[in-house]
Amino acid sequence: MTLGELEGFGFYGGFPLGGMTIIESPFLTKEEQEIVPRTWRERLFTRPWRLFEKTKTVTVRVPDPDLYSVAGMVYGHPVTVARLRESLALERIADRK
C-alpha cells in the first residue's frame, strides 16, 4: 500500500502497518493548562472582584502525542498518525538511497 492510498481511509479509517492496523481517533487528546493574561475589563467587571490578579489559568485540549497498542491495533490522534506517516516515508526514502 502506498502513501497515496492511505489518504482515502477517511476520518476514522485505518491502514495496515506490518500486520497491525492503525486507527485514527480525534478523541485521543489530553488537557494542558496555559497561563494567559486577563484583560482590564475582565479584571474590573468579574465577580468575585480580583483586580490585582493579572493572569488566569485556562485548560486547553491538545492532541495526545502517544500511540496506544491494543489487540493488534494501534490507536492515535490524526496529528500523531500523520507524524508517524511522515517518519515512515522518510525512512523509506533513506532505505532506497
Secondary structure, DSSP 8 states (H G I E B T S, - for coil): --HHHHGGG-TT-EEEETTEEEEE-TT-EEEEEEEEE--HHHHHHSSS--TT--EEEEEEEEE----EEETTEEEE-HHHHHHHHHHHHHHHHHHH-
